[in-house]
Amino acid sequence: MILDTDFVIQLVCMGTMLDATVDVPVPVETSKLQDADESFPGDKKITVVFVLGGPGSGKGTQCANIVQHFGFTHLSAGDLLRAEIKSGSENGTMIQNMIKEGKIVPSEVTIKLLQRAMRESGNDKFLIDGFPRNEENRAAFEEVIQTSPVPQTKIEPEFVLFFDCSEEEMQQRILGRNQGREDDNIETIRKRFKVFMESSLPVIEYYNSKGKVRKIDAGKPIEEVFEDVKEIFSPYSAQVA
């Protein structure tokens, strides 16, 4: 079976691996990840918004709009893992080896990459796209970041921006932008939907119980969706474009 690369990275971000040849994925020690200065410059308040939505919900497009209009920095956990692997760094080699060996990439590894990207950006407003993908991710984020001994790194997410879209609409969008026969992609697409429903919805429900979910009807046209997004982000109105 040929695996979709993005789907594998998605599973890695979740702390799981899709590999039928491996009976039980083996966790590894996070101490192998190179330590870095975790502090943020100055005493600025750090604003973090988690962005969640199923594949094809349009969250990537809307994140780009938010970046342009409200000055946020967009961070994708999957993109950070791919970039770290591509860099050939010690950490990247470690992550790549974990994936090849069917080992679980600990959530703490992804969180450390997010911390570093946030610190190096120089910004104080962040969209974290596609993370936390499951309850284990969420708990690890709270453990690593919210209990940090460094005051500036104790970050509580402002809210979760949830792009709600029907499975039928998301599937139609994905098939519309993919090349090749529909049945080349449909199995992977359905697996991605299943992963999202089983793993990410509990995270959304957790934050909803705390009054921290802002739900967007993502089935509408892009322009209409962004009008709804703008209402939510109006308190962060320092526009850059």
Contacts in CASP RR format, 6 or more apart in sequence:
PFRMAT RR
TARGET T0000
AUTHOR 0000-0000-0000
METHOD contacts of the structure
MODEL  1
MILDTDFVIQLVCMGTMLDATVDVPVPVETSKLQDADESFPGDKKITVVF
VLGGPGSGKGTQCANIVQHFGFTHLSAGDLLRAEIKSGSENGTMIQNMIK
EGKIVPSEVTIKLLQRAMRESGNDKFLIDGFPRNEENRAAFEEVIQTSPV
PQTKIEPEFVLFFDCSEEEMQQRILGRNQGREDDNIETIRKRFKVFMESS
LPVIEYYNSKGKVRKIDAGKPIEEVFEDVKEIFSPYSAQVA
1 20 0 8 1.000
3 18 0 8 1.000
4 188 0 8 1.000
7 18 0 8 1.000
7 188 0 8 1.000
7 191 0 8 1.000
7 192 0 8 1.000
8 17 0 8 1.000
8 18 0 8 1.000
8 99 0 8 1.000
9 78 0 8 1.000
9 81 0 8 1.000
9 82 0 8 1.000
10 78 0 8 1.000
10 133 0 8 1.000
10 192 0 8 1.000
10 195 0 8 1.000
11 17 0 8 1.000
11 18 0 8 1.000
11 195 0 8 1.000
12 78 0 8 1.000
12 81 0 8 1.000
12 95 0 8 1.000
12 98 0 8 1.000
12 99 0 8 1.000
12 105 0 8 1.000
13 77 0 8 1.000
13 78 0 8 1.000
13 81 0 8 1.000
13 105 0 8 1.000
13 110 0 8 1.000
13 130 0 8 1.000
13 131 0 8 1.000
13 133 0 8 1.000
13 137 0 8 1.000
14 133 0 8 1.000
14 134 0 8 1.000
14 136 0 8 1.000
14 137 0 8 1.000
14 195 0 8 1.000
14 199 0 8 1.000
15 104 0 8 1.000
15 105 0 8 1.000
15 106 0 8 1.000
15 107 0 8 1.000
15 134 0 8 1.000
15 136 0 8 1.000
15 137 0 8 1.000
16 25 0 8 1.000
16 104 0 8 1.000
17 25 0 8 1.000
17 99 0 8 1.000
17 102 0 8 1.000
17 103 0 8 1.000
17 104 0 8 1.000
18 191 0 8 1.000
19 25 0 8 1.000
19 102 0 8 1.000
22 102 0 8 1.000
25 102 0 8 1.000
25 103 0 8 1.000
25 104 0 8 1.000
26 101 0 8 1.000
26 102 0 8 1.000
26 103 0 8 1.000
26 104 0 8 1.000
27 103 0 8 1.000
27 104 0 8 1.000
27 106 0 8 1.000
28 98 0 8 1.000
28 103 0 8 1.000
28 104 0 8 1.000
28 105 0 8 1.000
28 106 0 8 1.000
30 106 0 8 1.000
30 108 0 8 1.000
30 109 0 8 1.000
30 112 0 8 1.000
32 94 0 8 1.000
33 91 0 8 1.000
33 94 0 8 1.000
33 108 0 8 1.000
33 109 0 8 1.000
33 112 0 8 1.000
34 90 0 8 1.000
34 91 0 8 1.000
36 112 0 8 1.000
36 115 0 8 1.000
36 116 0 8 1.000
36 119 0 8 1.000
37 119 0 8 1.000
38 115 0 8 1.000
38 119 0 8 1.000
38 148 0 8 1.000
38 150 0 8 1.000
38 153 0 8 1.000
39 119 0 8 1.000
39 150 0 8 1.000
39 152 0 8 1.000
39 153 0 8 1.000
40 46 0 8 1.000
40 118 0 8 1.000
40 119 0 8 1.000
40 124 0 8 1.000
40 152 0 8 1.000
40 153 0 8 1.000
41 119 0 8 1.000
41 122 0 8 1.000
42 152 0 8 1.000
43 152 0 8 1.000
44 124 0 8 1.000
44 152 0 8 1.000
45 124 0 8 1.000
46 118 0 8 1.000
46 124 0 8 1.000
46 126 0 8 1.000
46 152 0 8 1.000
46 155 0 8 1.000
47 124 0 8 1.000
47 125 0 8 1.000
47 126 0 8 1.000
47 158 0 8 1.000
47 236 0 8 1.000
48 126 0 8 1.000
48 128 0 8 1.000
48 155 0 8 1.000
48 156 0 8 1.000
48 157 0 8 1.000
48 158 0 8 1.000
49 72 0 8 1.000
49 126 0 8 1.000
49 127 0 8 1.000
49 128 0 8 1.000
49 157 0 8 1.000
49 158 0 8 1.000
49 159 0 8 1.000
49 160 0 8 1.000
49 161 0 8 1.000
50 128 0 8 1.000
50 130 0 8 1.000
50 131 0 8 1.000
50 132 0 8 1.000
50 157 0 8 1.000
50 159 0 8 1.000
50 160 0 8 1.000
50 161 0 8 1.000
50 207 0 8 1.000
51 59 0 8 1.000
51 60 0 8 1.000
51 63 0 8 1.000
51 127 0 8 1.000
51 128 0 8 1.000
51 129 0 8 1.000
51 130 0 8 1.000
51 160 0 8 1.000
51 161 0 8 1.000
51 163 0 8 1.000
52 59 0 8 1.000
52 130 0 8 1.000
52 160 0 8 1.000
52 161 0 8 1.000
52 162 0 8 1.000
52 163 0 8 1.000
52 200 0 8 1.000
52 203 0 8 1.000
52 204 0 8 1.000
53 59 0 8 1.000
53 130 0 8 1.000
53 162 0 8 1.000
53 163 0 8 1.000
53 164 0 8 1.000
53 165 0 8 1.000
53 196 0 8 1.000
53 200 0 8 1.000
53 218 0 8 1.000
54 163 0 8 1.000
54 165 0 8 1.000
54 170 0 8 1.000
54 192 0 8 1.000
54 193 0 8 1.000
54 196 0 8 1.000
54 200 0 8 1.000
55 170 0 8 1.000
55 174 0 8 1.000
55 189 0 8 1.000
55 192 0 8 1.000
55 193 0 8 1.000
55 196 0 8 1.000
56 165 0 8 1.000
56 170 0 8 1.000
56 173 0 8 1.000
56 174 0 8 1.000
57 163 0 8 1.000
57 164 0 8 1.000
57 165 0 8 1.000
57 170 0 8 1.000
57 218 0 8 1.000
58 163 0 8 1.000
58 165 0 8 1.000
58 173 0 8 1.000
58 218 0 8 1.000
58 222 0 8 1.000
58 225 0 8 1.000
59 129 0 8 1.000
59 130 0 8 1.000
59 161 0 8 1.000
59 163 0 8 1.000
59 218 0 8 1.000
60 74 0 8 1.000
60 129 0 8 1.000
61 222 0 8 1.000
62 163 0 8 1.000
62 216 0 8 1.000
62 218 0 8 1.000
62 222 0 8 1.000
62 225 0 8 1.000
62 226 0 8 1.000
62 229 0 8 1.000
63 74 0 8 1.000
63 127 0 8 1.000
63 129 0 8 1.000
64 74 0 8 1.000
65 226 0 8 1.000
65 229 0 8 1.000
66 72 0 8 1.000
66 74 0 8 1.000
66 127 0 8 1.000
66 229 0 8 1.000
66 233 0 8 1.000
67 73 0 8 1.000
67 74 0 8 1.000
67 127 0 8 1.000
68 240 0 8 1.000
68 241 0 8 1.000
69 230 0 8 1.000
69 233 0 8 1.000
69 239 0 8 1.000
69 240 0 8 1.000
69 241 0 8 1.000
70 125 0 8 1.000
70 233 0 8 1.000
70 236 0 8 1.000
70 237 0 8 1.000
70 238 0 8 1.000
70 239 0 8 1.000
70 240 0 8 1.000
71 123 0 8 1.000
71 125 0 8 1.000
71 236 0 8 1.000
71 238 0 8 1.000
71 239 0 8 1.000
71 240 0 8 1.000
72 123 0 8 1.000
72 125 0 8 1.000
72 126 0 8 1.000
72 127 0 8 1.000
72 236 0 8 1.000
73 118 0 8 1.000
73 121 0 8 1.000
73 123 0 8 1.000
73 125 0 8 1.000
73 126 0 8 1.000
73 127 0 8 1.000
74 126 0 8 1.000
74 127 0 8 1.000
74 129 0 8 1.000
75 114 0 8 1.000
75 117 0 8 1.000
75 118 0 8 1.000
75 126 0 8 1.000
75 127 0 8 1.000
75 128 0 8 1.000
75 129 0 8 1.000
76 129 0 8 1.000
76 130 0 8 1.000
77 110 0 8 1.000
77 113 0 8 1.000
77 114 0 8 1.000
77 128 0 8 1.000
77 129 0 8 1.000
77 130 0 8 1.000
77 131 0 8 1.000
77 133 0 8 1.000
78 110 0 8 1.000
78 130 0 8 1.000
80 110 0 8 1.000
80 113 0 8 1.000
80 114 0 8 1.000
80 117 0 8 1.000
81 95 0 8 1.000
81 105 0 8 1.000
81 110 0 8 1.000
81 113 0 8 1.000
84 91 0 8 1.000
84 92 0 8 1.000
84 95 0 8 1.000
84 113 0 8 1.000
85 92 0 8 1.000
85 93 0 8 1.000
85 95 0 8 1.000
85 96 0 8 1.000
91 109 0 8 1.000
91 113 0 8 1.000
95 105 0 8 1.000
95 109 0 8 1.000
97 103 0 8 1.000
98 104 0 8 1.000
98 105 0 8 1.000
99 105 0 8 1.000
106 140 0 8 1.000
107 132 0 8 1.000
107 136 0 8 1.000
107 137 0 8 1.000
107 140 0 8 1.000
107 141 0 8 1.000
107 144 0 8 1.000
108 140 0 8 1.000
108 144 0 8 1.000
110 131 0 8 1.000
110 137 0 8 1.000
111 140 0 8 1.000
111 141 0 8 1.000
111 144 0 8 1.000
111 145 0 8 1.000
112 144 0 8 1.000
114 128 0 8 1.000
114 131 0 8 1.000
115 144 0 8 1.000
115 145 0 8 1.000
115 153 0 8 1.000
118 126 0 8 1.000
125 236 0 8 1.000
127 161 0 8 1.000
128 157 0 8 1.000
130 200 0 8 1.000
131 137 0 8 1.000
131 141 0 8 1.000
132 138 0 8 1.000
132 140 0 8 1.000
132 141 0 8 1.000
132 203 0 8 1.000
133 199 0 8 1.000
133 200 0 8 1.000
133 203 0 8 1.000
134 199 0 8 1.000
134 200 0 8 1.000
134 202 0 8 1.000
134 203 0 8 1.000
135 199 0 8 1.000
135 202 0 8 1.000
135 203 0 8 1.000
135 206 0 8 1.000
137 203 0 8 1.000
138 203 0 8 1.000
138 206 0 8 1.000
145 153 0 8 1.000
145 154 0 8 1.000
145 155 0 8 1.000
146 154 0 8 1.000
146 155 0 8 1.000
146 156 0 8 1.000
147 154 0 8 1.000
148 154 0 8 1.000
157 207 0 8 1.000
157 212 0 8 1.000
158 212 0 8 1.000
159 207 0 8 1.000
159 211 0 8 1.000
159 212 0 8 1.000
159 213 0 8 1.000
159 214 0 8 1.000
159 232 0 8 1.000
160 203 0 8 1.000
160 204 0 8 1.000
160 207 0 8 1.000
160 208 0 8 1.000
160 212 0 8 1.000
160 213 0 8 1.000
160 214 0 8 1.000
161 214 0 8 1.000
161 216 0 8 1.000
161 229 0 8 1.000
161 232 0 8 1.000
162 204 0 8 1.000
162 213 0 8 1.000
162 214 0 8 1.000
162 215 0 8 1.000
162 216 0 8 1.000
163 216 0 8 1.000
163 218 0 8 1.000
163 225 0 8 1.000
164 215 0 8 1.000
164 216 0 8 1.000
164 217 0 8 1.000
164 218 0 8 1.000
164 219 0 8 1.000
165 217 0 8 1.000
165 218 0 8 1.000
165 219 0 8 1.000
166 219 0 8 1.000
167 193 0 8 1.000
169 219 0 8 1.000
170 193 0 8 1.000
171 186 0 8 1.000
171 189 0 8 1.000
171 190 0 8 1.000
171 193 0 8 1.000
174 185 0 8 1.000
174 189 0 8 1.000
175 182 0 8 1.000
175 185 0 8 1.000
175 186 0 8 1.000
175 189 0 8 1.000
178 184 0 8 1.000
178 185 0 8 1.000
204 213 0 8 1.000
207 213 0 8 1.000
214 232 0 8 1.000
216 225 0 8 1.000
216 228 0 8 1.000
216 229 0 8 1.000
216 232 0 8 1.000
217 225 0 8 1.000
217 228 0 8 1.000
218 225 0 8 1.000
219 225 0 8 1.000
220 228 0 8 1.000
END
